[in-house]
Amino acid sequence: MNWTNICILDGSDSKKVLQYFKLMDTTSSTNEHTGRGAMWELEKNLDQPMDAEAGRLRNMYREKKYPTILLLQLAFQSLGVVFGDLGTSPLYVFYNIFPHGIEDTEQVIGALSLIIYSLTLIPLVKYVFIVLRANDNGQGGTFALYSLLCRHAKINTIPNQHRTDEELTTYSRHTYDEKSLAAKIKRWLEGHQFRKNVILILVLFGTCMAVGDGILTPAISVLSATGGIKVEEPRMRNDVIVIVSVVILIGLFSMQHYGTDKVSWLFAPVVFVWFILIGILGAINIYKYDRSVLKAFNPVYVYRYFKRGKSSWASLGGIMLSITGTEALFADLSYFPVQAIQIAFTMVVFPCLLLQYTGQAAYIAQYNDRVSHAFYLSLPKSVLWPAFVIATAAAIVASQATISATYSIIKQALALGCFPRVKIIHTSKKYVGQIYSPDINWILLVFCIAVTAGFKNQSQIANAYGTAVIMVMLVTTFLMIPIMLLVWRSHWILVTLFTVLSLVVEIPYFTAVVRKIDQGGWVPLVFAAAFLIIMYVWHYGTLKRYEFEMHSKVSMAWILGLGPSLGLVRVPGVGLVYTELASGVPHIFSHFITNLPAIHSTLVFVCVKYLPVYTVPPDERFLVRRIGPKNFHMFRCVARYGYKDIHKKDDDFEQMLFNSLLLFVRLESMMEEYTDSEEYSTRELNQAGNANPRINGISIGSNMDLSYTSHDSIIQVQSPNHTGNSQTFQTVGDEIAFLNACRDAGVVHILGNTIIRARRDSGLIKKIAINYMYAFLRKICRENSAIFNVPHESLLNVGQVFYVLNSKVRTRWMRYSHSAGVCS
């Protein structure tokens, strides 16, 4: 298949291209005696320089190397975005470890020893120094790991990728020796659809648990911070604390539409002051109360703690709260480079947390009956209220970081076809990753208020919180195994060592939280189950729609048989036909041309698809090609996006698409002019040299897969007998003028409104999933026209219904309308 990759050039770049081809004209005349034409000279001059350019482009999207001063500045800023959740854990950890009181000092030392080594093994060793390296060009989270796997193994369940996508500068992958372990693992993963579905469900489950984390973090952080009021006013009712927490949560979610960029200048100083405060107070408490707790750094006390019996295992759920926020550390990776996060954690976060937990342990070892609000009670009275204000601010910052991560997760799921279309707003002109989703925002607020008001105490919310966190960590561990084997190509011994060390810590925590499912741990499971059903049903419906489009493509022989006029009157204008297909003519188009008396003089089949990369550079976004002979005036344009790319309101998608189309026509004419024969054929070009020359970001031509049969090409063929009112152009200027005239006459966006139904002989589960759940999600989600900001008056919906039973489909057409609403 032959594609032309289009880059939108400014005037100076276009002149350079034209000047280059004029230079090639003189070169071709001087080479006539050698028998080598201009095409040979073009390939010779362009191949080598563009390899170097491609290397430079790829380096642009690798992690940058920052000066030391700038790296320290970024490390400081990362405190406010990445570590807020982890830093507020001391507010509620010891209360949830010992909800029924303390037996003796050694019990406190054993719990502290577990906290110390949990912080060392999970956040420090596993995440900061290992998992953070498994980023997708600086992007973190569950879907970033999945995108890495999809690029190195064909496990994407929607097979809409083409090998031209692998030529993107942001698309990196490795090749393997056929006998290597990585190649065997790759073949095993690709060998059966069941394994692909297992990985997908694992990713979706981890994503749903991360969304649950985004619901529970604001609830427990704000409720724990406001609980400090009871230290000064012990007789205050718990309902008052809950009301204050709900008010803070409403204010927090109400400000989300401003974006984190507007208030981010406060985040880092607040969290930095918080870490310094808890570190200093922890050191003072160690000196003031009980220095014998320093024995907790001896791992022997971990063993002694577990020897105490079932009560020690039951307390693991509380100890695990000391590492909550670690999963958000990886999800928020897109904001800062890995080195900045490593510096911030090792130099500020880790030592301050160790000091604070050790200081609290020293205090409660001295006062066994003051565990409930140990943090506030251990403070001098002179700093109680300032510490309360800082703690509340830090809790809000921690909530903000988790909420922002949830938006990012939903955006990634939406891009990969695993979540219904919701509104995404870009809130910052400086930072691409800062987004806001009003639909998700208010859903999170409702759930946060329900959790806060429903449970009213930290203990049950903490049980729910711990369940969500440990599930995300386990999913990350299991996904890291194929990442280390396929992407890093690590030795199996290192992979085994990483897996064993991770599971040795995480499995005991998992068994502890499972025992508390009836005490609040069921909450994230319910959230995860609901979101998982929504995601999987949406993905299943999307997959079936794509399979239908693939299996019911219109034959190009039928299109060519209609002639240049397509059997209709070609009226002035441009018709943009949106389709899921990157090749072939969609089935809905045949319904369109057989039920209307006229069609636009220029047709462009537009396919918008998302790739398993974090972004597609704007100059590589569009792939353009011609369908059939020139006098058919039919084109295809594939717009490619990464899972972090956003359709902003100020982006004129229609203008960018049309500029790409005009540039394609110019380049096509240039290539025809400088071929060695009068008739230009992509097959002949590829046989001549299999070259893929690039000029200032333009990729002209591509290697053709000779085993692929397609009538879509930019090959000059004889026109059929049906000439209609088609137009044959003498020069490229004539065609460009024709296209501009068509655009001036009007552009109509033609969207296929496909509705799927389960057949009567389908199973009950499939009927419920397709006829009710998927239909409801389609009804409440946003239309494609809204995502691309298509004007209401320029929209034409064409509807169809098809029935699903395994891989079989049956179609019934619907009426079409000129409105943006759903067809009837």
Buried (B, 14 or more C-beta within 10 A) or exposed (E): BBBBBBBBBEEEBEEEBEEBBEEBEEBBEEBEEEEBBBBBBBBBBBBEEBEEBBEEBBEEBEEEEBEEEEBBBBBBBBBBBBBBBBBBBBBBBBBBBBBEEBEEBBBBBBBBBBBBBBBBBBBBBBBBBBBBEBBBBBBBBBBBBBBBBBBBBEBBBBEBBBEBBEBBBBBBEEEBEEEEBBBEBBEEBEEEEEBBBEBBBBBBBBBBBBBBBBBBBBBBBBBBBBBBBBBEEEEEEEEEBBBBBBEBBEEBBEBBEEBBEEBBEEBBBBBBBBBEBBBBBBBBBBEBBBEBBBBBBEEEBBEBBBEBEEEBBBBBBBBBBBBBBBBBBBBBBBBBBBBBBBBBBBEBBBBBBBBBBBBBBBBBBBBBEBBBBBBBBBBEEEEBEEBBEBBBBBBBBBBBBBBBBBBBBBBBBBBBBBBBBBBBBBBBEEBBBBBBBEBBBEBBBEBBBEBBBEBBBBBBBBBBBBBBBBBBBBBBBBBBBBBBBBBBBBEEEEBEEBBEBBBEBBEBBBEBBEBBBEBBBBBBBEBBBEBBBBBBBBBBBBBBBBBBBBEBBBEBEEBBEBBBBBBBEBBBBBBBBBBBBBBBBBBBBBBBBEEEEEBBBBBBBBBBBBBBBBBBBEBBBBBBBBBBBBBBBBBBBBBBBBBBBBBEEEBEBBEBBBBBBBBBBBBBBBBBBBBBEEEBBBEBBBEBBEBBBBBBBBBBBBBBBEEEEBBBBBBBEEBBEBEBEBBEBEEBEEBBEBBEBBBEBBBBBBBBBBBBBBBEEBEEEBBBBBBEBBBEBBEEBBBBBBBBBBEEEBBBBBBBBBBBBEEEBEBEBBEBBEEBEBBE
